[in-house]
Amino acid sequence: MGKALSFIGKAIPYVILFIITLPIMIMYIVLFITAFAKETYGIVPLSFTLENWNFLISGSISPPGTLGFTVYPNIYLVTFNTFLLAITVAALEVLFSSLAAYAISRYSFRGRNTFLTLTLVLHSFPSITLLIAIFYILRVLGLFDTLIGVIMVKVGLELPLGIWIMKGFYDGIPWDVEMSALVDGCTRLGAWWRIIMPNVKGGIASTMIFAFLSGWSEYVFILTFIVSQQNWTLSMLVASLIGEWRFVDYGKLAAVSLYYMIPVVIFFLFFQKYLLRLSIASKGPI
């Protein structure tokens, strides 16, 4: 009886998890089936085809009703733009948040706690409320309709989260470790680079993952601040496949959506162990 109750107690969390994730699993299964199905009866495929994936060979997507004329940018150009946005945002956020978080963690200065609070408050604001202000700033700087402008905006808005993540990891490193390097003649910058940074790889990876995924999935800023099709990203391409034409080719839409997801899945499989290590356990300032 005791073993049975123990088994039930251990099984309940898995049952609850399965029930919660089942709707999400069904959606992805339907997406996968639709991407390869030529015709379906409900969600049951009647036949399979690779026609929905012909854009991988031609590089172009012809919407229904356009007599074969391509009105979308090249799929590989759009993919390159998406990678450029995501990788650049991730790299810049790791760089700036690492430096800023180190200063906040290791130095005690006037207004330190206020600054930390303000970064958290700024990150909590919905980015959509800043669209008009960002639009004017980008126009003045001549960065409207450029990926550089979107990258700057994304890095600025995601930086508070990166600072808090990195600060948590810096706080977990004893001051004695860094002091030993300084006593041995290492400069403060050298100690940060040679001693501290190798010990916060989990924080760097976590910050990079969140920044990469944020840049990869960005849609609102692309829709608002990008006009030229040559600067589109995959999120904009998927959205245009849904909304521009009366007839939606759901097979091609599913194929492009699945194509959009593949790099994220691969990226997550490589870095998932660092997400499990994410810890924001904070100590007092040194």
URRA-V360883 format. One record per pair of residues at least 12 apart in sequence whose C-alpha atoms are under 8 Angstrom apart, sorted by the first residue. I is the first residue (numbers start at 1). J is the second residue. If there is no record, write none. Layout:
# URRA-V360883
i: (I:I)
j: (J:J)
This chain:
# URRA-V360883
i: (30:31:31:32:32:32:33:34:34:34:34:35:35:35:35:35:35:35:35:36:36:36:36:36:36:37:37:38:52:52:52:53:53:53:55:56:59:59:59:60:60:60:60:61:61:63:63:63:64:64:64:64:72:72:73:73:73:77:78:78:78:78:78:78:79:79:81:81:81:81:82:82:82:82:82:83:85:85:85:85:86:86:86:86:86:86:87:87:88:89:89:89:89:89:89:89:90:90:90:90:90:90:90:91:92:93:93:93:93:93:93:93:94:94:94:94:96:97:97:97:97:97:98:98:98:98:100:101:101:101:101:101:102:102:102:104:104:105:105:105:105:105:106:106:107:107:108:108:119:120:120:122:122:123:123:123:123:127:128:131:131:134:135:144:144:145:145:145:145:145:146:146:146:147:147:150:150:150:154:158:162:164:165:165:165:165:165:166:166:166:166:167:167:168:168:168:168:168:169:169:169:169:169:169:169:170:170:171:171:171:171:171:172:172:172:173:173:175:177:178:178:178:178:181:202:202:202:202:203:203:205:205:205:206:206:206:209:209:213:217:218:219:219:222:223:234:235:238:238:238:241)
j: (43:254:258:254:255:258:45:250:251:254:255:52:250:251:252:253:254:255:258:48:49:50:52:251:255:49:251:251:251:252:255:252:255:256:75:75:74:75:76:72:73:74:75:74:75:241:245:249:245:247:248:249:229:237:229:230:232:230:230:231:232:233:234:237:233:234:147:231:232:233:215:216:232:233:234:216:147:151:215:216:211:212:213:214:215:216:212:215:151:151:152:154:155:211:212:215:207:208:209:210:211:212:215:208:155:155:158:159:162:207:208:211:162:204:207:208:159:159:160:162:163:166:162:163:166:204:163:163:164:166:167:170:166:167:170:167:285:167:170:171:285:286:285:286:285:286:285:286:160:160:161:157:160:157:158:160:161:157:220:221:224:153:225:225:226:225:226:227:228:231:225:226:231:226:231:221:222:225:215:211:207:280:203:206:207:279:280:200:203:204:207:280:282:279:280:281:282:283:200:202:203:279:280:281:282:196:200:281:282:283:284:285:281:282:283:196:199:286:195:191:192:195:196:195:274:275:277:278:274:278:271:274:275:274:275:278:268:271:264:235:235:235:236:236:236:260:260:253:256:257:253)
